[in-house]
Amino acid sequence: MNALAFAHQLLPEIRFGDGALLACLFVLTFVLGSRVYGGVRQLRGFGERLLIVGTSPLARLVVEEIARRPQRYALVGVVEDGAELDRLVAERRPDRIVVGFADRRGRVPLCHLVESRARGIRVEDAVETYESLTGKLALELMPPSRVIFSHEYATARFQPAFARALSLLVAVTGLIVLAPVMAVIALAIKLDSRGPVFFVQQRAGLYRLPFNLIKFRTMHPVEGVHSEWERDNSNRITRCGRWLRRFRLDELPQLINMLRGDMNLVGPRPHPMTNVELLVLTARNLSEVSGDAIPYYSLRCSVRPGITGWAQVRYRYANSLEQEVEKIRYDFYYLRHRSVWLDVRILLETVRIVVSGHRTIPAEVEAPRETVEAHRERA
């Protein structure tokens, strides 16, 4: 009864007789119970048991990602062709079977996999596993047909209308409420260093159409052609600019871009037009030579860019072409899973970053790794 009374104080407009209060309490109890149960599993060393079938490059990446999360996952084996899959399933008792063949023709043990599913074991493609582990897509390892003929990149039903309406609401409200804050920031920039208050740059918008992006200036002005990477310009960042960048306050003038329709609140960050040419040219050249490229780049520009996005809350500033490719992998995860709920999650994470001044960086290459060969020897 105390819990009901407390909930009624929080939600006085909901009547007990409607049953809504009990429903809210049930959902709250379920969410909290799930969190506690997940924490207990990690503390006691429990983890989902995964069995890898196939040794493709993507399967190798999955093995490495599993090794970086020993508290959440346990790799129980890697087999090359699945010929002894039934025996291994009985011996290792996996919770999930991940299929990762480079060439599936005549190699996938369909009967064994169907039998495993009948036993309640989750069976999925290595692409889905890699996405769920990392929150990004391994674009260069995906066949073009998976993107071209996929309905997963189709626009979500309500997301475009929600994103535009939210962006307009935030733009109008933000410009009104934050006008005094922006005035103080403008004064601080003028007192800290010489140069204009705003930094205006041509960026690639929807369908790669250029628009003028507006930000508070965080660097000392420079004449002539210069690098776009933050690493190459670190000595130009002003004292005021470092604080603005840390809490992302330099992005506030982009509310004007949102109001004009150049951008949304959530979406892939718009690249400078000079970098777009570099990225597209690199993609074309490398795809012909080595296959290590930035495929499907045009698809990234099929949505309005955003002030914040999945890549921004999951990764750091890009300081090289390689890191830019890494951010694009996160962008494509957003494109594939775009929804109202993902937008809300990104916004909540952005608020956390703005308040704390820090973002969550995924595990990097220095984390411990397990090799495919080691697990094949165990199998």
Residue pairs with C-beta under 8 A, 6 or more apart in sequence:
3 25
4 16
4 21
4 25
7 21
7 24
7 25
7 28
8 14
8 16
8 21
11 21
11 24
14 20
14 21
14 24
15 21
16 22
41 47
42 71
42 72
45 71
47 70
47 71
47 72
47 73
47 74
48 72
48 73
48 74
48 95
48 96
49 73
49 74
49 76
49 92
49 93
49 94
49 95
49 96
50 66
50 73
50 74
50 75
50 76
50 94
50 95
50 96
50 97
50 98
50 129
51 75
51 76
51 77
51 78
51 79
51 88
51 89
51 92
51 94
51 96
51 97
51 98
52 59
52 62
52 63
52 75
52 77
52 78
52 79
52 98
52 100
52 126
52 372
52 375
53 79
53 81
53 82
53 85
53 97
53 98
53 99
53 100
53 101
53 109
53 113
54 79
54 80
54 81
54 82
54 99
54 100
54 101
54 102
54 107
54 126
55 78
55 80
55 100
55 102
55 372
55 376
56 100
56 101
56 102
56 126
56 141
57 102
57 141
58 100
58 126
58 127
58 130
58 138
58 141
59 78
59 98
59 100
59 101
59 126
59 372
60 371
60 372
61 130
61 138
61 141
62 98
62 100
62 126
62 129
62 130
62 133
63 75
63 78
63 370
63 371
63 372
63 375
64 369
64 370
65 130
65 133
65 134
65 363
66 73
66 74
66 75
66 133
66 370
67 75
67 367
67 368
67 369
67 370
68 363
68 367
68 368
68 369
69 133
69 363
70 368
73 133
75 370
75 375
76 92
76 93
76 94
77 88
77 92
77 94
77 375
77 378
77 379
78 372
78 375
78 376
78 379
79 85
79 88
79 376
79 379
80 376
81 107
81 109
82 107
82 108
82 109
82 112
82 113
83 109
85 97
85 109
85 112
85 113
85 116
86 112
86 115
88 379
89 97
89 112
89 116
89 119
89 121
94 121
95 121
95 122
96 121
96 122
96 123
96 124
96 129
97 113
97 116
97 121
97 122
97 123
97 124
98 124
98 125
98 126
98 129
99 108
99 113
99 123
99 124
99 125
99 126
100 125
100 126
101 107
101 108
113 123
116 123
117 123
127 137
127 138
127 142
127 146
130 137
130 138
131 137
131 333
131 336
134 362
135 310
135 314
135 330
135 333
135 362
136 314
136 326
136 329
136 330
136 332
136 333
137 329
137 332
137 333
137 336
138 329
139 294
139 295
139 296
139 328
139 329
139 332
140 291
140 292
140 293
140 295
142 295
144 295
144 296
147 153
147 295
147 296
147 299
152 336
153 299
153 335
153 336
155 338
156 338
156 339
156 340
158 340
159 338
159 339
159 340
159 343
162 340
162 343
163 264
163 265
163 266
163 267
163 304
163 343
164 264
164 304
166 264
166 265
166 343
167 258
167 263
167 264
167 265
168 258
168 259
170 255
170 258
170 265
171 255
171 256
171 258
171 259
172 259
174 252
174 255
175 255
175 256
175 259
178 252
178 255
181 252
182 252
182 253
185 216
185 244
185 249
185 252
186 197
186 216
188 240
189 197
189 216
189 217
189 238
189 240
189 241
190 197
192 238
192 239
192 240
192 241
193 220
193 238
193 239
193 240
194 220
194 221
195 217
195 220
195 221
196 217
196 221
197 216
197 217
198 214
198 215
198 216
198 217
198 253
199 214
199 215
199 216
199 217
199 218
199 219
200 212
200 213
200 214
200 215
201 212
201 213
201 215
201 272
202 210
202 211
202 212
202 213
202 272
202 273
203 210
203 211
203 212
203 213
203 270
203 271
203 272
203 273
203 305
204 210
204 270
204 271
204 272
204 273
204 276
204 301
204 305
205 211
205 262
205 263
205 270
205 301
205 304
205 305
206 301
206 302
206 303
206 304
206 305
207 301
207 302
208 276
208 298
208 301
210 273
211 257
211 262
211 270
212 262
213 254
213 257
213 262
213 263
213 270
214 253
214 254
214 256
214 257
215 250
215 251
215 253
215 254
216 244
216 249
216 250
216 252
216 253
217 238
217 241
217 250
218 237
218 238
218 240
218 241
218 242
218 244
218 245
218 250
219 233
219 236
219 237
219 238
219 241
220 236
220 238
222 236
226 232
226 233
227 233
228 272
228 274
228 275
229 318
229 319
229 320
230 317
230 318
230 319
231 319
231 320
232 319
237 245
241 250
243 249
244 250
246 357
247 354
247 357
248 308
248 350
248 353
248 354
251 307
251 308
254 263
254 307
257 263
258 264
258 265
258 307
261 304
262 304
262 305
263 270
263 304
263 305
263 306
263 307
264 303
264 304
264 305
264 306
264 307
265 306
265 307
265 308
265 343
265 347
266 306
266 307
266 308
266 309
266 343
266 346
266 347
267 303
267 304
267 305
267 306
267 309
267 334
268 300
268 303
268 305
268 306
268 309
268 311
268 331
268 334
268 335
269 305
269 306
269 309
269 311
269 312
269 327
270 305
271 279
271 324
275 324
278 321
279 294
279 297
279 321
279 324
280 294
280 297
282 293
282 294
282 321
283 293
283 294
283 295
283 297
284 293
285 293
286 292
286 293
286 294
287 293
287 295
294 325
294 328
296 332
297 328
299 332
299 335
300 328
300 331
300 332
300 335
302 335
303 335
303 338
308 346
308 347
308 350
309 330
309 331
309 334
309 346
310 330
310 331
310 333
310 334
310 342
310 346
311 327
311 328
311 330
311 331
311 334
312 350
312 359
313 346
313 349
313 350
313 353
313 359
313 360
314 330
314 359
314 360
314 362
315 323
315 326
315 327
315 330
315 361
315 362
316 323
316 359
316 361
318 324
318 326
318 327
334 342
334 346
349 360
353 359
